[in-house]
Amino acid sequence: MDKSDYKALRNFFNAQDKLKVYTPKDKHITSKEEIDYVSDFLHLEDLDVEEMRSLRNIVVLYYEELRSELPRNSKKWEDYWQGMMSVTAIIDHVSHGETA
């Protein structure tokens, strides 16, 4: 594990409870307000591109674990899927030089 992984892991641990309950209001689009909200609780402004890449990988693993024991047709499985898709899109958006 390198330094970028430690910073990403710290940000993840601090945001884990919010990630668990986050689902975008619209499954087709993440709103500006949601981008700001997730960016703030993940402290994306404090991370460089490598750290964001590490955080994104951790987020995907986390949501995979949450979904692993659920039936795929359950509402909770879908909420976690939508949350993961939205959060990773936000990280990608910010890491490509966009502002949140």
Legacy VTK file of the C-alpha trace (Angstrom):
# vtk DataFile Version 3.0
C-alpha trace
ASCII
DATASET POLYDATA
POINTS 100 float
0.000 0.000 0.000
1.439 3.370 -0.944
0.807 6.850 0.426
-2.093 7.586 -1.935
-3.835 4.439 -0.704
-3.566 5.525 2.940
-5.075 8.942 2.284
-7.851 7.405 0.186
-8.551 4.799 2.850
-8.736 7.470 5.547
-11.220 9.491 3.494
-13.256 6.344 2.860
-13.399 5.391 6.551
-14.548 8.897 7.454
-17.306 8.743 4.820
-18.342 5.095 5.102
-21.614 5.728 6.973
-22.723 8.343 4.449
-21.815 6.106 1.523
-23.938 3.299 2.949
-27.102 5.413 2.874
-26.398 7.531 -0.216
-28.515 6.952 -3.299
-29.021 9.595 -5.986
-32.570 10.905 -6.290
-32.646 10.146 -10.027
-31.029 6.911 -11.223
-30.233 8.488 -14.600
-28.383 11.602 -13.486
-26.427 12.862 -10.497
-27.425 16.425 -9.674
-25.051 19.316 -8.996
-26.204 19.258 -5.356
-25.357 15.547 -5.096
-21.957 16.135 -6.712
-21.248 18.838 -4.133
-22.538 16.707 -1.243
-20.476 13.609 -2.120
-17.392 15.671 -3.009
-17.596 17.350 0.388
-17.982 14.241 2.533
-15.271 12.405 0.579
-13.024 15.501 0.740
-12.175 15.146 -2.925
-10.678 18.644 -3.007
-7.863 17.335 -0.784
-6.941 14.442 -3.094
-4.779 14.243 -6.181
-5.640 12.034 -9.179
-3.827 8.953 -7.826
-5.545 9.288 -4.451
-8.923 9.641 -6.161
-8.203 6.518 -8.216
-7.424 4.611 -5.010
-10.568 5.959 -3.354
-12.658 4.975 -6.369
-11.328 1.408 -6.175
-12.115 1.233 -2.455
-15.641 2.557 -3.061
-16.297 -0.112 -5.708
-15.085 -2.881 -3.384
-17.220 -1.492 -0.551
-20.413 -1.434 -2.587
-19.656 -4.910 -3.994
-19.418 -6.184 -0.442
-22.691 -4.493 0.563
-24.476 -6.067 -2.416
-22.909 -9.512 -2.089
-25.454 -10.928 0.371
-28.528 -9.360 -1.223
-30.772 -10.766 -3.924
-30.174 -8.858 -7.139
-33.836 -7.963 -7.531
-34.079 -6.292 -4.095
-34.525 -2.559 -3.626
-31.479 -2.376 -1.354
-29.276 -4.048 -3.996
-30.485 -1.486 -6.552
-29.920 1.412 -4.112
-26.330 0.279 -3.511
-25.786 -0.155 -7.255
-27.102 3.350 -7.980
-25.031 4.765 -5.116
-21.867 3.143 -6.453
-22.506 4.336 -10.006
-23.150 7.888 -8.816
-20.168 8.083 -6.433
-17.725 6.662 -8.983
-19.051 9.073 -11.616
-18.495 11.965 -9.199
-14.936 10.848 -8.456
-14.261 10.485 -12.189
-15.776 13.911 -12.847
-13.632 15.635 -10.228
-10.452 13.686 -11.066
-10.687 14.819 -14.693
-10.328 18.445 -13.665
-13.939 19.407 -13.211
-14.934 21.299 -10.119
-17.606 20.195 -7.727
LINES 1 101
100 0 1 2 3 4 5 6 7 8 9 10 11 12 13 14 15 16 17 18 19 20 21 22 23 24 25 26 27 28 29 30 31 32 33 34 35 36 37 38 39 40 41 42 43 44 45 46 47 48 49 50 51 52 53 54 55 56 57 58 59 60 61 62 63 64 65 66 67 68 69 70 71 72 73 74 75 76 77 78 79 80 81 82 83 84 85 86 87 88 89 90 91 92 93 94 95 96 97 98 99
